[in-house]
Amino acid sequence: MPAEYTTFVKLYDQFMFWSVIVGAIVFAWMLYAVLRFRKGMVDESTLEKLEPGVFPKERENFKLEVAWFVIPAILIAYLCILSWNSLYEDWGNSPSDEEAFVVEAIATQWNWEFKYTEPIIVEESSEGLLYPVNIGVSEGRIAISAGSAQVNLTVKWSNEPAYGEFNITDGEGHIDTIIDLQEILEITVKDEDGNVVHEYTRYAVGTGESGHVYVPCGKQIKFKMTSERVGDADAVLHSFFLPEWGVKEDIVPNLETMLYFTPQESGTYDVVCAEYCGMKHAYMTANITVVPSSLCGGEV
């Protein structure tokens, strides 16, 4: 099932509730009719001699006819409104590129490739770390702070083609160097025993990777999707499916399609192809990681 806060979970609950109510009434009456009027339970000699195609005038009940027309009509109209609202929310109200975090998704046989249209920072500290690791980056400096903790750390950084290493004494340090913010920047922080305590990756505009994509929590996410030919593998029809949010959109060759949603919980979730696309269709999977942010209660 998708996350509890998604549109289709609420819609599913409403449809299931009314399906159970209507189904219970229909099957209860059907069971009663089957048992009450089965052969042998009624003296057929007492039955009225009805003519096919002629309804007995004395059996008319205008109020009953209005009731069984109006009540189902109200229920159907209510369910139609629910469905229409969900369709509009998930497919008819596309956020602008300025409002959303936009990611380009490129589908091939049989791989997902992702490219960012704005920078995103991904950080992860080791479990049980007793002090914070704060990293500040500019075009001319990498600065590391461990708050008030007096610790010695080793920092390795990579910013293709440049890379380097420096030490932190008493919980604070920096290095002045040229950082190309148009390339991926990776920073690994280790303690005195050589254990990794913090990892930092900054993805620049136009960068990305295959099989994994990062998006911020609490912000509208917009995927712009295309299907491309790679080598001898043709561009074919795919379908970008995110089970956690219950959203899916086809990716059609020579056409850009879009999918958008708003994650409200951090974590790593599945991306699958929901349209048969060839021999290795079942292996066309990826991961999407929702990065904690202040917009959904996490740390920036």
Stockholm file with secondary structure:
# STOCKHOLM 1.0

chainA/1-300         MPAEYTTFVKLYDQFMFWSVIVGAIVFAWMLYAVLRFRKGMVDESTLEKLEPGVFPKERENFKLEVAWFVIPAILIAYLCILSWNSLYEDWGNSPSDEEAFVVEAIATQWNWEFKYTEPIIVEESSEGLLYPVNIGVSEGRIAISAGSAQVNLTVKWSNEPAYGEFNITDGEGHIDTIIDLQEILEITVKDEDGNVVHEYTRYAVGTGESGHVYVPCGKQIKFKMTSERVGDADAVLHSFFLPEWGVKEDIVPNLETMLYFTPQESGTYDVVCAEYCGMKHAYMTANITVVPSSLCGGEV
#=GR chainA/1-300 SS CCCTTSHHHHHHHHHHHHHHHHHHHHHHHHHHHHHHTSTTSSCGGGSCCCCTTCCCGGGCCHHHHHHHHHHHHHHHHHHHHHHHHHHHHHHSCCCCTTTSEEEEEEEETTEEEEEESSCEEEEEECTTCSSCCEEEEETTEEEEECTTCCCCEEEEEEETTEEEEEEEBTTEEEEECCCCTTSCEEEEEECTTSCEEEEEEEECTTCCCBSEEEEETTSCEEEEEEECCBTTBCCCCEEEEETTTTEEEEECTTCCEEEEECCCSCEEEEEEECSCCSTTGGGCEEEEEEECCGGGTSCC
#=GC SS_cons         CCCTTSHHHHHHHHHHHHHHHHHHHHHHHHHHHHHHTSTTSSCGGGSCCCCTTCCCGGGCCHHHHHHHHHHHHHHHHHHHHHHHHHHHHHHSCCCCTTTSEEEEEEEETTEEEEEESSCEEEEEECTTCSSCCEEEEETTEEEEECTTCCCCEEEEEEETTEEEEEEEBTTEEEEECCCCTTSCEEEEEECTTSCEEEEEEEECTTCCCBSEEEEETTSCEEEEEEECCBTTBCCCCEEEEETTTTEEEEECTTCCEEEEECCCSCEEEEEEECSCCSTTGGGCEEEEEEECCGGGTSCC
//
